Amino acid sequence: MDFIEKIGDVVSEAGKEAFDKAKELKEIAHLKSQIAACQEVVDKNYLEIGKLYYEKYKENAEAGENLALAKQCRAIENAQRGVDELKEKLQQIKHR
């Protein structure tokens, strides 16, 4: 009987350890999810700040303190023209 009790204790301890590990993994996953949600808010707001800054200074990017941004402003303008052209081609294909 002593042997069976020891087996029961071992099985019980293993089950408790597995439960504790699963609980820990669940908590880790939950925290990582919260971190990702917070990071998404940060990234979204960085993007919005960048858009607002671009809209305010794109006309004067070649002059003064905005000279460092001129290259990025031109890249944005070129990419926007490219998007417009591709959207137009897409519409032409859809309306054939």
KADALIN-V371249 format. One record per run of one state. SS is the DSSP state (H for helix, E for strand, L for the rest). FROM is the first residue (numbers start at 1). LEN is the number of residues. Records with the same first field share a line. If there is no record, write none. Layout:
SS = FROM-LEN, FROM-LEN
This chain:
L = 1-1, 61-3, 95-2
H = 2-59, 64-31
